[in-house]
Amino acid sequence: MKSILKSVTAGTALCVTASAAYADGPFSLKDTVPVVEAPTWTGVYFGAGMGYGHNSSKNNYYDSDGARSSKSEHADGGLVSLLYGYDRQVCDRFVVGVFGDIDLSDITRGSSDDHNALQIDRGWSVGGRAGFLINDRTLLFATAGYTQAHFQNDGWWDIDNGSSILHGAHSKTFGGYFVGGGLESRLTDNFYLRGEVRYSDYSRKVTNAGSFAGTDYVDAEVPSLITGRVSLVYKLGRSEIANPGSEIDDTQGPKYITYAGVDGANHAWAFYSGALAKINGGFYTNGFILRSEGIVADYDYIATGGPFTPDPAASAPAGTRIDARDRSLDVMLGYQWVQNDWSATAYIGYEVRDVHLSPNDMNNDVRGTDSGLKVAFELETDDESDKPFYGAFETSYSMAFDSYWAQGRLGYNFQKMLGADSVIFGPEVSVLDDDGDLATRVGAFTTLRYQLTPKIPMRVTFDIGNQFVNDNGESRSGGEGLYGGGMVRFDY
């Protein structure tokens, strides 16, 4: 039906312009204005943003002696967000969609220097949205869904009864619902600017409970959170609608790569996400690459003690369990060399890393904030070719905590199976050294490659194996034992 309507429209235009066209000579199709399909809001998207959050909580205490109290507590701080979603435009003016986002935050109350603080350091949300197009470029929308937030205790939930400290939970994850709304504006074919305010209400959790001197006590928190954020969103495939034929061909390859993953081991987990942009051409050609990656890791270990005083304000004594919050962000510039069946990339850049230990452990050199030069190298064979074998090697060194990482993989490409365009399976070996705290892994991986759209391949990777650590066991990789993880990658 669409092609018929276009023919009718073209015929009408020809009748109207016939006399003017023949006045200058025979009519030419070059004189007609191409019909371009109007952009829509339908599509898969991802984005990043920043904002601010304000936490309000009710702290409720009661004990078996009849004491009762309820007081308000507050926390404030900044946040950064990663978001993924899908929208669909229905009728002319309405847009509905689903989304998920992850927040990394520093919403804090109290003083971490005095070890009397509480921090909301991360959270995630999944939900839906519905909106009304005020005009072709502006969407007014409402959101709702489920959310969780992680509260990290650094002495705030402890109770000082005058003679001893009754320690509260190391951390708690609160879950609940959220509602919100905002405005989104289409800046170009692909880029959208989104502003949103959100209210999250979390359920009650007990943060400290027990018995002391014959008295049973319970301390609980009921939190809520108001956040505001501004995000830059990239919607896939918009340039193909507004400018047909402008997409990158197979000789150039994609211009952008985004990935996100999670890794878990004994007493440790980490979330990581990154993006790569080809500055000139596509990823199938030689040229410069801009890359950035962020890592959020939490792990714990048993302090070994040392020459420092056992005063908890200075250093934890031997046998104390230490909770570590490890955050890092790098920005790097690289150059890629591409051959028929393999590519290699060398990077140089800068990394900032912050490691917070609770309680403090002066015997662990990986603590506080450090930054410095970072270099990396990657070598990989083509995982899209019909060759049966696949290989990859990645390594990096950062002056931030004198950190070194390397990973090698060898795999067999089974081509089409399990509904995927290709399935690669094989062994892997990796090593992470944080200023002498060494973790080595031996395991296996599998990568499944799907064609999300004709121009957007997606890769899903899983790995599992065993981790070996040195005596300290203080790296962000965690302790000895089983490890596993997963990652998703999009090329566009």
C-alpha angles and dihedrals in degrees: 000000000000094000091049093051090049090052091051091049092049091048092052091050090050093054093050095048100036098098093047093046096050091048087073097034138281117349117259128200087223088072093063122093111239114247108238121196111241114251116255133199093239117117152079115288144177132190150162132229148164135221149138134273136203120198124201118186138177113222109204121191131180137157141188091263090067099257114148132179139164123185137169121245129187139197133184137188150122131284142192123210140204116198138185129182153134129243131192125195112218124192111341104299110027131085126187128181152151127236147170129205140182125212127202108194147172099208100155142173126190127011123303090194089065092040089241101115144109125206135191096212103169145001143169137210139193123191150116137265138204125195147177123225108232086189135341092283104037129066125191109200146174126211137198137169149107125310141179130200129194117223116199116203121214099173098307094110092045117107120219107204093180097259103048144001118257101206120221129210117304090228142342134205113217121199133195146118132298135202127187149141144204151147130278126194128197106230099177137345091288109018126077130180115218129190120186140173117201136187118204124191118196132197124249120273130186108239101178130014138154145095131292128178091345095311122117113212137184126194118187139175130215108191137187129184135206116197135179122192142170117212136187109219128198115203116201122237099012094124090058090058099044096036110026113208094021095108119114113265127227093266092062102035128200122332099209137042126189128182140174133183149161130227129193136187140153107317092348144082133174138192120202136180135175147167135212127198124192106223097199123027122332135304091270090068137061116268150098125312130199112209136181130178134181128196129194114190134172122190140153136208142171115265115239095204123221145177094325126099115270089233103131090221089061106030137343115251122242114288095031116133110236122205114208128197110196122189129173139170129184136185117198141176118213144174122225127209115199126198131174097276105010144033136204130200131189121197137191125184147113134287133198118198132181124192119185118192123198114224097020117256112198090184091067111080092195097081138107124020124320133167139177150129118326130196129185140179131198131189121181139163121227110278092191097060126097092244111119099223130068131190137180137177127185130176139167140179126200129188087214100102090341090274125181129185133177136169133183128191134185121186147169118234110224092183115208115017140117088031091296129119088233139359119203119192131176150109127303136195126192140172133198123190119186106186092314098326099120129198122178126190133198119183148106136277140196129198123197118196120205132178102234091184130351088272103030119071119192127202125199117193130188128183136182136173146110128303126212122197138185122252095278097052091194103134124114087251091073132221135328119294141054121000133184143161150160138223137190123204132189127197119196 
